[in-house]
C-alpha cells in the first residue's frame, strides 16, 4: 500500500514539474513574440515617418516586458522565502 502511494506521489510530482517547465517555456516564447511584434511595429512606424508613434510603441513594449520579468522574479523570491520559512518552522 505504501509503495503504491509513493509511486503515485512521484508520478504527481513529475507531472507538476513537467507542467511548470512547459509553462516557463510558453511564457518565454510568448514574451519573445510580444517583444518582437512590438519592436517590428515600432520599426515600421519609424520607417514611415511616425517617430513619435514608434517611440511610444517601442517604449511600451520594452517597459512592459521588463516589468513582467521583474514581477516574476520578485514573485519567485517571495515564494522561495515562504517555503523556506514553512520548512524551518516546527510542526
ABEGO torsion letter per residue (X at the ends): XAAAAAAAAAAAAAAAAAAAAAAAAAAAAAAAAAAAAAAAAAAAAAAAGBAAAAAAAAAAAAAAAAAAAAAAAAAAAAAAAAAAAAAABBX
